[in-house]
Amino acid sequence: MGARGEVRVSRVPSKPVRREADGSLFIDLWLRRGGAFEEDAALRLTPAEAEMLHAQLCYALDDETAELGGPVGERPDCRRDVLGTRRTL
């Protein structure tokens, strides 16, 4: 990247996704540059964008490398039907 170093974005682990009065969902993020904290940010998603991201994450996690703790009955509904199936594009 440039002289300022690599930019990394990660979720703030202690903050849950939050919903605002207008229905928007916010995911709090940390921005780091060159390994040093730079600032906080938030990803704003509409309900439709959040639903699409949810579906894409469920699809992407559909392989045997996905580590899910607990018995199948305790897993989120979206993960129960896809576990163990392999998709090819």
C-alpha positions as CSV (number, residue, x, y, z in Angstrom):
1,M,0.0,0.0,0.0
2,G,1.4,3.5,0.4
3,A,4.1,4.8,2.6
4,R,1.7,5.0,5.5
5,G,1.3,1.2,5.8
6,E,-1.3,-1.4,5.5
7,V,-4.9,-0.5,6.6
8,R,-6.7,-3.2,8.7
9,V,-10.4,-3.1,9.6
10,S,-11.8,-5.3,12.3
11,R,-14.9,-5.5,14.4
12,V,-14.9,-4.1,17.9
13,P,-15.4,-7.4,19.8
14,S,-17.0,-5.9,22.9
15,K,-19.7,-4.1,20.9
16,P,-22.8,-5.9,19.5
17,V,-24.4,-5.0,16.2
18,R,-27.0,-2.3,17.0
19,R,-30.3,-1.2,15.4
20,E,-31.3,2.4,15.2
21,A,-34.8,3.7,15.3
22,D,-34.9,4.0,11.4
23,G,-34.1,0.3,11.1
24,S,-30.5,0.8,10.1
25,L,-27.9,-1.6,11.6
26,F,-24.5,-0.5,12.7
27,I,-21.3,-2.6,13.1
28,D,-18.6,-0.8,15.1
29,L,-15.2,-1.1,13.6
30,W,-11.5,-0.4,14.5
31,L,-9.3,1.0,11.8
32,R,-5.5,0.4,12.1
33,R,-2.7,1.6,9.9
34,G,0.7,0.0,10.0
35,G,-0.3,-2.0,13.1
36,A,-1.3,1.1,15.1
37,F,-4.8,2.1,16.0
38,E,-6.0,5.0,13.9
39,E,-9.7,5.5,14.6
40,D,-13.2,4.0,15.3
41,A,-15.7,3.8,12.5
42,A,-19.1,2.2,12.0
43,L,-20.5,0.3,9.0
44,R,-24.1,1.3,8.4
45,L,-26.4,-1.3,6.7
46,T,-30.0,-1.1,5.7
47,P,-32.1,-4.1,6.7
48,A,-31.9,-5.4,3.1
49,E,-28.1,-5.0,3.0
50,A,-27.8,-6.7,6.4
51,E,-30.0,-9.6,5.2
52,M,-27.9,-10.0,2.0
53,L,-24.7,-10.0,4.1
54,H,-26.2,-12.6,6.4
55,A,-27.1,-14.8,3.5
56,Q,-23.6,-14.4,1.9
57,L,-21.9,-15.2,5.2
58,C,-24.0,-18.4,5.7
59,Y,-23.1,-19.4,2.1
60,A,-19.4,-18.7,2.6
61,L,-19.3,-20.6,5.9
62,D,-20.7,-23.7,4.2
63,D,-17.6,-25.9,4.3
64,E,-16.1,-28.3,6.8
65,T,-13.5,-25.7,7.9
66,A,-16.3,-23.7,9.6
67,E,-15.9,-24.2,13.4
68,L,-19.2,-24.0,15.1
69,G,-19.4,-24.9,18.8
70,G,-22.2,-26.7,20.3
71,P,-24.6,-29.3,19.0
72,V,-26.5,-28.8,15.7
73,G,-29.7,-28.1,17.6
74,E,-28.1,-25.0,19.1
75,R,-26.7,-23.6,15.9
76,P,-28.4,-20.7,14.1
77,D,-31.2,-21.9,11.8
78,C,-29.4,-20.6,8.7
79,R,-26.5,-22.9,9.4
80,R,-28.5,-26.1,10.1
81,D,-29.6,-26.8,6.5
82,V,-26.3,-26.0,4.8
83,L,-23.9,-27.9,7.1
84,G,-22.3,-30.8,5.4
85,T,-23.3,-29.8,1.9
86,R,-20.7,-28.7,-0.6
87,R,-21.6,-26.2,-3.3
88,T,-19.8,-25.7,-6.5
89,L,-20.0,-22.6,-8.6
